[in-house]
Amino acid sequence: MRKTGFDRYFDKRMKDKTFAAEYVAARAEIDSVDDLMRQLEAARVQKGLTKAEVARRAGTTPEVVRRLFTMESPNPTMSTVVSVARTMGLAIALVPSSQGSPPRKARKAA
């Protein structure tokens, strides 16, 4: 397959170790959120709950829940995720990362 201009640009940028490390870290975060949303959606379906029912139980609007489960790249708040999980009898827990990569440095407050 022929590479696009973006593909060539991206390949060039990935040769920069700093850029590559930041890209990998950002991609891992995005993938984690996507995986969590897929797990919540699977739990919703398995429990036979509609999105409207989840919204009602979570005390939010159906639009919020619909976007949470249908957006290509959701970026939910922790409050929303925890609330939705609780409506299905689930809890959010921290587990060791399988990537084994060091955590990103915290940004200094402005």
MARBA-3410 file (N, C-alpha, C, O; in Angstrom, 1 decimal):
110
0.8,-1.2,0.0,0.0,0.0,0.0,0.9,1.3,0.0,1.9,1.3,0.7 ~ 0.5,2.2,-0.8,1.2,3.5,-0.9,1.0,4.3,0.4,-0.1,4.5,0.9 ~ 2.1,5.0,0.8,2.0,5.8,2.0,1.5,7.2,1.6,1.9,7.7,0.5 ~ 0.7,7.8,2.5,0.3,9.1,2.3,1.3,10.1,2.8,2.3,9.7,3.4 ~ 1.1,11.4,2.5,2.0,12.4,3.1,2.0,12.4,4.6,3.0,12.6,5.2
0.8,12.1,5.2,0.7,12.1,6.6,1.6,10.9,7.1,2.3,11.0,8.1 ~ 1.5,9.7,6.5,2.2,8.5,6.9,3.7,8.8,6.9,4.4,8.5,7.8 ~ 4.2,9.5,5.8,5.6,9.8,5.7,6.0,10.8,6.9,7.0,10.7,7.5 ~ 5.1,11.8,7.1,5.4,12.8,8.2,5.4,12.1,9.5,6.3,12.3,10.3 ~ 4.5,11.2,9.8,4.4,10.5,11.0,5.6,9.6,11.2,6.2,9.6,12.3
6.0,8.9,10.2,7.2,8.0,10.3,8.4,8.9,10.6,9.3,8.4,11.4 ~ 8.5,10.0,10.0,9.7,10.9,10.3,9.6,11.4,11.8,10.7,11.4,12.4 ~ 8.5,11.8,12.2,8.3,12.3,13.6,8.6,11.1,14.6,9.2,11.4,15.7 ~ 8.3,9.9,14.3,8.5,8.8,15.2,10.0,8.5,15.4,10.3,7.7,16.3 ~ 10.8,9.0,14.5,12.3,8.8,14.7,12.8,9.6,15.8,13.9,9.3,16.3
12.1,10.7,16.2,12.4,11.5,17.4,12.0,10.7,18.6,10.8,10.5,18.8 ~ 13.0,10.4,19.5,12.7,9.5,20.6,11.7,10.2,21.6,10.9,9.5,22.2 ~ 11.8,11.5,21.8,10.9,12.2,22.7,9.5,12.1,22.1,8.5,11.8,22.9 ~ 9.3,12.5,20.9,8.0,12.4,20.3,7.4,11.0,20.3,6.3,10.8,20.7 ~ 8.2,10.0,20.0,7.8,8.6,20.0,7.3,8.2,21.4,6.3,7.5,21.5
8.1,8.6,22.4,7.7,8.2,23.8,6.4,8.9,24.2,5.5,8.2,24.8 ~ 6.2,10.1,23.8,5.0,10.8,24.2,3.8,10.3,23.4,2.7,10.1,23.9 ~ 4.0,9.9,22.1,3.0,9.3,21.3,2.5,8.0,21.9,1.4,7.7,22.1 ~ 3.5,7.1,22.3,3.2,5.8,22.9,2.4,6.0,24.2,1.4,5.3,24.4 ~ 2.8,7.0,25.0,2.1,7.2,26.3,0.7,7.7,26.0,-0.3,7.2,26.6
0.5,8.6,25.1,-0.8,9.2,24.8,-1.7,8.1,24.2,-2.9,8.0,24.5 ~ -1.1,7.3,23.3,-1.9,6.2,22.6,-2.4,5.2,23.7,-3.5,4.6,23.6 ~ -1.5,4.9,24.7,-1.9,3.9,25.8,-3.1,4.5,26.6,-3.9,3.7,27.0 ~ -3.0,5.8,26.8,-4.1,6.4,27.6,-5.4,6.3,26.8,-6.5,6.0,27.3 ~ -5.4,6.6,25.5,-6.6,6.6,24.7,-7.1,5.2,24.6,-8.3,4.9,24.7
-6.2,4.2,24.4,-6.6,2.8,24.3,-7.2,2.3,25.6,-8.2,1.5,25.6 ~ -6.7,2.8,26.8,-7.3,2.4,28.1,-8.7,2.9,28.2,-9.6,2.2,28.7 ~ -9.0,4.2,27.8,-10.3,4.7,27.9,-11.2,4.0,26.9,-12.3,3.6,27.3 ~ -10.8,3.7,25.7,-11.6,3.0,24.8,-11.9,1.6,25.3,-13.1,1.1,25.2 ~ -11.0,0.9,25.9,-11.2,-0.4,26.5,-12.2,-0.4,27.6,-13.1,-1.2,27.7
-12.1,0.6,28.5,-13.0,0.7,29.6,-14.4,1.0,29.1,-15.4,0.4,29.6 ~ -14.6,1.8,28.1,-15.9,2.1,27.5,-16.5,0.8,26.9,-17.7,0.6,27.0 ~ -15.6,0.0,26.2,-16.1,-1.2,25.6,-16.6,-2.2,26.7,-17.6,-2.9,26.5 ~ -15.8,-2.2,27.8,-16.2,-3.1,28.9,-17.5,-2.7,29.5,-18.4,-3.5,29.8 ~ -17.7,-1.4,29.7,-19.0,-0.9,30.3,-20.1,-1.2,29.3,-21.2,-1.6,29.8
-19.9,-1.0,28.0,-21.0,-1.2,27.1,-21.3,-2.7,27.1,-22.5,-3.1,27.0 ~ -20.3,-3.6,27.1,-20.6,-5.0,27.1,-21.4,-5.4,28.4,-22.3,-6.2,28.4 ~ -21.0,-4.8,29.5,-21.7,-5.1,30.8,-23.2,-4.6,30.7,-24.1,-5.3,31.2 ~ -23.4,-3.4,30.1,-24.8,-2.9,29.9,-25.6,-3.9,29.1,-26.7,-4.2,29.5 ~ -25.0,-4.3,28.0,-25.8,-5.2,27.1,-26.0,-6.6,27.8,-27.1,-7.1,27.8
-25.0,-7.1,28.5,-25.1,-8.4,29.2,-26.2,-8.3,30.3,-26.9,-9.3,30.5 ~ -26.3,-7.2,30.9,-27.3,-7.0,32.0,-28.7,-6.6,31.4,-29.7,-6.5,32.2 ~ -28.8,-6.5,30.1,-30.1,-6.2,29.5,-30.6,-4.8,29.8,-31.8,-4.5,29.8 ~ -29.7,-3.8,30.0,-30.1,-2.4,30.4,-30.1,-1.6,29.1,-29.1,-1.7,28.3 ~ -31.1,-0.7,28.9,-31.0,0.2,27.8,-30.2,1.4,28.3,-29.9,1.6,29.4
-29.7,2.2,27.3,-28.9,3.4,27.6,-29.7,4.4,28.4,-29.2,5.0,29.3 ~ -31.0,4.4,28.1,-31.9,5.3,28.8,-32.1,4.9,30.3,-32.1,5.7,31.2 ~ -32.1,3.6,30.5,-32.2,3.1,31.9,-30.9,3.4,32.6,-31.0,3.8,33.8 ~ -29.8,3.2,32.0,-28.5,3.5,32.7,-28.5,5.0,33.0,-28.1,5.3,34.1 ~ -28.9,5.8,32.1,-28.9,7.3,32.3,-29.8,7.6,33.5,-29.4,8.4,34.4
-31.0,7.0,33.5,-31.9,7.3,34.6,-31.3,6.9,36.0,-31.4,7.7,36.9 ~ -30.8,5.7,36.0,-30.2,5.2,37.3,-29.0,6.0,37.7,-28.7,6.2,38.9 ~ -28.2,6.5,36.7,-27.0,7.3,37.0,-27.3,8.8,37.3,-26.4,9.5,37.7 ~ -28.6,9.2,37.1,-28.9,10.6,37.3,-28.4,11.5,36.3,-28.1,12.7,36.6 ~ -28.3,11.1,35.1,-27.9,11.9,34.0,-28.8,11.8,32.8,-29.8,11.1,32.9
-28.5,12.5,31.7,-29.4,12.5,30.6,-29.1,11.3,29.6,-27.9,10.9,29.6 ~ -30.1,10.8,28.9,-29.8,9.8,27.9,-28.7,10.2,26.9,-28.0,9.3,26.4 ~ -28.7,11.5,26.6,-27.7,11.9,25.6,-26.2,11.7,26.1,-25.4,11.3,25.3 ~ -26.0,11.9,27.4,-24.7,11.7,28.0,-24.3,10.2,27.8,-23.2,9.9,27.4 ~ -25.2,9.3,28.2,-24.9,7.9,28.1,-24.7,7.4,26.7,-23.9,6.6,26.4
-25.6,7.9,25.8,-25.5,7.6,24.4,-24.1,8.0,23.8,-23.5,7.2,23.1 ~ -23.7,9.2,24.1,-22.4,9.7,23.6,-21.3,8.8,24.2,-20.3,8.5,23.6 ~ -21.4,8.5,25.5,-20.4,7.7,26.2,-20.1,6.4,25.5,-19.0,6.0,25.3 ~ -21.2,5.8,25.1,-21.1,4.4,24.4,-21.0,4.4,22.9,-20.6,3.4,22.3 ~ -21.3,5.6,22.3,-21.3,5.5,20.8,-20.2,6.4,20.2,-19.9,6.3,19.0
-19.6,7.3,20.9,-18.6,8.2,20.3,-17.4,7.4,20.0,-17.0,6.4,20.7 ~ -16.8,7.7,18.9,-15.6,7.0,18.4,-14.4,7.1,19.4,-13.7,6.2,19.7 ~ -14.2,8.3,19.9,-13.2,8.6,20.9,-13.8,9.3,22.1,-13.6,10.5,22.2 ~ -14.4,8.6,23.0,-15.0,9.3,24.1,-14.0,9.8,25.1,-12.9,9.3,25.2 ~ -14.3,10.9,25.8,-13.4,11.4,26.8,-14.2,11.8,28.0,-14.4,13.0,28.4
-14.8,10.7,28.7,-15.7,11.0,29.8,-15.0,11.5,31.0,-13.8,11.3,31.2 ~ -15.8,12.1,31.9,-15.2,12.4,33.2,-15.2,11.2,34.1,-16.0,10.3,33.9 ~ -14.3,11.2,35.1,-14.3,10.1,36.0,-15.6,9.9,36.7,-16.1,8.8,37.0 ~ -16.2,11.0,37.1,-17.5,11.0,37.7,-18.6,10.3,36.9,-19.3,9.5,37.5 ~ -18.6,10.6,35.6,-19.6,9.9,34.8,-19.3,8.4,34.7,-20.2,7.6,34.8
-18.0,8.0,34.5,-17.7,6.6,34.4,-18.0,5.9,35.7,-18.6,4.8,35.6 ~ -17.7,6.4,36.8,-18.0,5.8,38.1,-19.5,5.7,38.3,-19.9,4.6,38.7 ~ -20.2,6.7,38.0,-21.6,6.7,38.1,-22.3,5.6,37.3,-23.2,4.8,37.7 ~ -21.9,5.5,36.0,-22.4,4.5,35.1,-22.1,3.1,35.6,-22.9,2.2,35.5 ~ -20.8,2.9,36.0,-20.4,1.6,36.5,-21.2,1.2,37.7,-21.7,0.1,37.8
-21.4,2.1,38.6,-22.2,1.8,39.8,-23.6,1.4,39.5,-24.2,0.5,40.2 ~ -24.2,2.0,38.5,-25.6,1.6,38.1,-25.7,0.2,37.7,-26.8,-0.4,37.7 ~ -24.6,-0.4,37.3,-24.6,-1.8,36.8,-23.9,-2.7,37.9,-23.6,-3.9,37.6 ~ -23.7,-2.2,39.1,-23.2,-3.0,40.1,-21.7,-3.3,39.9,-21.1,-4.3,40.4 ~ -21.0,-2.3,39.3,-19.6,-2.5,39.0,-18.8,-1.4,39.7,-19.4,-0.3,40.1
-17.5,-1.6,39.9,-16.6,-0.6,40.5,-15.4,-0.4,39.6,-15.0,-1.4,38.9 ~ -14.9,0.8,39.6,-13.6,1.0,38.8,-12.5,0.8,39.8,-12.4,1.3,40.9 ~ -11.5,0.0,39.3,-10.3,-0.3,40.1,-9.1,-0.1,39.4,-9.0,-0.2,38.1 ~ -8.0,0.2,40.1,-6.7,0.3,39.5,-6.0,-1.0,39.5,-6.0,-1.7,40.5 ~ -5.4,-1.4,38.4,-4.6,-2.6,38.3,-3.2,-2.3,37.7,-3.1,-1.3,37.0
-2.3,-3.1,38.0,-0.9,-2.9,37.4,-1.0,-2.8,35.9,-1.7,-3.6,35.3 ~ -0.3,-2.0,35.3,-0.2,-1.9,33.8,0.5,-3.0,33.2,1.6,-3.4,33.7 ~ 0.0,-3.5,32.2,0.7,-4.6,31.5,1.9,-4.1,30.6,2.8,-4.9,30.2 ~ 1.9,-2.8,30.3,3.0,-2.2,29.5,4.3,-2.1,30.3,5.3,-2.2,29.8 ~ 4.1,-2.0,31.6,5.3,-1.8,32.4,6.1,-0.6,32.2,7.3,-0.4,32.7
5.5,0.4,31.6,6.2,1.7,31.3,6.1,2.6,32.5,5.1,2.5,33.3 ~ 7.1,3.4,32.7,7.0,4.3,33.8,5.9,5.4,33.6,5.5,5.7,32.5 ~ 5.4,5.9,34.8,4.3,6.9,34.6,4.8,8.2,34.0,6.0,8.5,34.1 ~ 4.0,8.9,33.4,4.3,10.2,32.9,4.5,11.2,34.0,3.9,11.1,35.1 ~ 5.4,12.2,33.8,5.6,13.2,34.8,4.4,14.1,34.9,3.8,14.5,33.9
4.0,14.5,36.1,2.9,15.4,36.3,3.3,16.8,35.8,4.5,17.2,36.0 ~ 2.4,17.5,35.3,2.6,18.8,34.8,2.5,19.8,36.0,1.7,19.6,36.9 ~ 3.4,20.8,36.0,3.3,21.8,37.1,2.1,22.7,36.9,1.8,23.0,35.7 ~ 1.5,23.0,38.0,0.3,23.9,37.9,0.8,25.3,37.5,1.8,25.8,37.9 ~ 0.0,25.9,36.7,0.3,27.3,36.2,0.0,28.3,37.2,0.2,29.5,37.0
END
